[in-house]
Amino acid sequence: MSATRFYRYMGGNATNVAVGLSRLGLDSAIISKVGADIHGEYLLHSLSREKVDSRWVICDPAQATAQCYMTRRADGFPDYYAWPSPNASKTLEPDDLPDECFESSWIWHLAAVSFIAKPRRFAMTHAVEEAHRRARIISIDACFPLVESDGGKTAARRAMQKADILKFNLAEICYWSGMPPGSEHDAMAKVLMREFSPALLVLTLAQEGAKIYTKDASAFCPPYKVESLGDVGPGDAFSAGLIYGLHTLGKRGMERDAIYELNIDTWHGLASYGACAGALVTRAYSATEKFPSLDELNLALGKITL
């Protein structure tokens, strides 16, 4: 390794989305575990600064806080190294999710990759089943290492069958649909819509924009052009922006049965929040550094003028 610069940011799929929602003015909370170390202290302090509710983040002195190191190769492509393993986040258990966290929520956002490690897999499965039972909206990011993992893929797939919103990037939609790279986007989406039947399926295409699908229609979301520095977290920002958009509809966007009645034009308007937020976070090296405030997002969308 020959790195001469080091930047520290909090991150991870759930954290990025929670911070993004808080920046947009919504109440958000995160459920996880950290270690009793300097990294755990940093994360808890950062969550407090961002006004993200961390009451359900457990400090486990027996484990280290999860860390992920990103480096860039000479061609600019990022490499990721997660350390250590095991770590505190992987030890989350079903009993760590109290009834209160379900009672006080209207939407749950999870990442498929979190179903790999045990016992966290069981906690994630419990979260999905309980949220589904209580008719909470479930949003799942299909991010997953493109390999099997001792039952992790099966557990994630079962969770995705209960999801109301599913988000994929191009590699992930190939993986989960079982179709080869280069397949038509619509064909892969059709396979997954048939299997999972979500209210909305999102395919993010990086700088090319995104496509969204409902049971009977699809639409293209054009990209928002910004001067990009990084490529970490635009998918998480898309999810946060989309969830914010649902919130703007009131009960029509915050009740599970109601979102299945939204038409493609409404979804397209909501997805514009996600597409714009996803572009804006690339102005920095981390997802949270440049996640927009609500005023910044509305300004970029042309909803307000200065």
N, C-alpha and C positions, 0 to 999 in steps of 0.2 A: 504494500500500500504506500502511496506517495502523496496522500492528501496534505495540503497545507492550510486548509480552512475547515472549520467545523461549525455547524449551526445546530442548535438544539431547539426543537419544537415539540409540543405535544401533538399527538396524532392518533392514527387508527381510525377505521371507518366510523365507528359509533361516535367517537369523540369529535371528529370533523363535522358530522351531521349535527350533533348537539350544540357545538359552538356556533355553527352556521345559523341554526334556528334561533339561538339566543341573540345573535347579532341582528336578526330580522325582527326582534321584539317579541318572540314567543317564549313561553316557559318551556324549558327542556331539562331533562335529567339523564344521567348515565348510570348504568349498573355494571360494576366490575370489581376487580380486586387489584390492589397495589401492594408493594412491599413497604416495610418500615425503613426506607432508605432515602437518599437524597433525590432519587428520581421520583419516588412516590410523593415526597413533599413538594417537588416541583409541579407535578401534575395536579395535585389537590389545590395548590396555590393558584395555578393557572386557571383551573376550572372556576374557582371562586372569583377570580378577576373577570372572567367572561360571563359570570352570573349563570353558570350551569349548575343545577342542583346536584350535589355529590353526596347526598345523605345515604345513598345505597352503594357507595364505593367503600369497600371493606379494606382495611389495612391489615395485612397478614404478615406478622414479623418472621414467620418461618420461611417465607418465599421472597425472591427478588422481584422488583418491578420489571415488567416486560419492556424491552427496548428493541427498536428496529433501526438499523444503520443502512442508509442509502448512499451508494457511491455511484459515480458516473464513469463509464468506460471512455476510451479515447473517441469512440464514435458517438458519444453523447447518450447512449442507452443506459438506463439506470440498473443497478444491481442492488438487491436487498438482502440484508443479513439480520435475521431475528435472533436475539440472545437475551437472557439465557433460556434454556429449556430443561426442566420445567420452570415456570414462573408463576407469579401470583395470579395473573389473569386466567390461566388455564385451570385453576383450582376452583373456579366458581361452581357452586352446587345449587340444586333446586331450592333448598331451604334458605338460600341467600336472597331469594326473591319474595319479599313479604306481600301480603294481600294489598297493602296500601299502594304499592307501585302499580298495581293493575287498576285499582279503584280510581286513581287520580289521573289516568291517562286516556287519550282517545286514539293514539296511533303508536305503534311499536316499529322501530327500524332496526334490522339486524343484518349481519353479513354471513353468507354461507360458509366462509372460511372459519368462522367461530365454532362450527360443528365438528371440527377435526379432533381437537384435544379432548380427552376425558379427565376429570368429570364435567368440564364446561359443556360438553355436548349434551349432557343430560339436563343441565340448567337451561340451555337454549331450547331444547325440545319442550321442556316444561313451560317456558315463556311463550312459545308459539301456541301450544295447546291451550294454555290458560287465557291468553289474549283472544284466541279464536272463540273459546267458549263464552267469553264476556262480550263478544261482538265488537272488539276493538279492531281498527284497521291495522293490517300487518304489511309492512314494506320490507322487502328483502333484496339486498344487493347480492347478486349471484357470484361475486368474486370468490375464487376457489383455485388452489393449485391444480393444474390440469393433470392430476393423477388421482388414483383411488387412495384412501387413507384409513384402512382398518375400520370400515363402516361409516366414515365421515361423509362420504358422498351420498350414501343411502339416507343417512339422517338428514342431511341438507335437502335432499330431493323431497323427502316426506314433508319437511317444513315448507318448502316452496309450493307444495300442493295446497297449503292453507293460506298462501299469500294473496293479498289483494292488489299489490303493486310489486312488480318484478323488474329489476334493472340489470341489463347485461351490457358488456362491451363486446367488441367483435370476436375476440378470442373465446370469451365465455359463452356466447350464443352458439358458436360452433361446437364447443365442448358439450354443453347441456343438450343440444338438439341431436348430437351424434352425426352431424353433417360435416363434410370436409370444408376447409378454408376455400374461399372463392364461391361458395354456394350463394344463391340469391338471398338477400336479407329477408324478403317477404316469405320465402319458403321456410327458412329456419324459424322465423317468428310464428308461422302457421303451425309448425310441429309443436312448439312450446305452448302456444295458446290452446291447442287441442289437449295437451297433457295437463296443464296447470289451471287454465281458465281464470286468470286474474281479471280484475276490472281494467287494468292497464299494464301493458308490457312496454318497457323502454329499452331501446337499443342506442347507446351512445357511440358516436363515431369520431370522437376527439375533435380535431379542427374541422371536420366535415359536417358537424352538426349532430342531429339525433333523429331517430324515427320512433314514433309511438304507435301502439296498436291497441285497439279494443276488440271485442268479439266480432264486430262487423265492419270495421273501418280502420284506416291508418292515415298518418299524416307525417310530413317531413318538417323538422324544426331547423331552420337555417342557423349556422354558427354566428356568434357575435365576435367581431374582430377586435382584438386587443393586442398590445405589445407584450408578448409572453416571455417570461423568464424561466418558468418551471412547468412541470407537467404532473405534479403530485396533487391528487385530490379533486380534480374537476368532476369526477363521477359522484363523489360525496356531496359536493356543492350542488350538483344537479338534484340529488335527492332532497337536500335541505330546501332548495328553492321550490321544488314541486310540492313538498309538504306545506311550506308557507302558502303556496297558491291554494291548496285545498282549504286551509284555514280561512282564507278570504271569502269563501262561499258560505261560511257559517255552518249550520246543521247539514246542509246539502253536501258539504265536502268533508264533514267530520263524523259522519255515521256510515258504517260499513255498507249497509244495504243501499244507501242513497248514492254512493259513488258508482255503483254498477249501472245507474240510470243516466250518468253524465254522457253527453254526446262527444264526438271526436273534436268538434270545434271548441267546446269548453275545455277539454283536456289539452288541446293545443295551446290555449291561452295560459293554462296553468304551467305547462311545460316551458313556456317562454321564461318564466321566473327561474326555472332550473337551468336552462341553456345559458342564460345571461350570467347567473351566479357561477356556473362552471367555467365560463370564460374569464370572469374577473379574478378568480383565485389564481389563475396562471400568471398573474402579474408579479408573483413572488415564488420563492422556492418551496414554501410549505402551504398546505391547504388553509390553515387557520390565519396565516399572516395577513392575507389580503382579502379574506372573506368580507363581502360588503355589508355595510349597514343597510337598513331599509331605505333610507334616503338615497344612498349611493346606487342601490339596485334600481329604484324607481327612476332615478336620473338617467341611468344607462338604458333603461327600457323606454325612455321618452315619456314617462308618466308624469314627471314634474320638470320644470325648467327653472333655471336660475336667472 
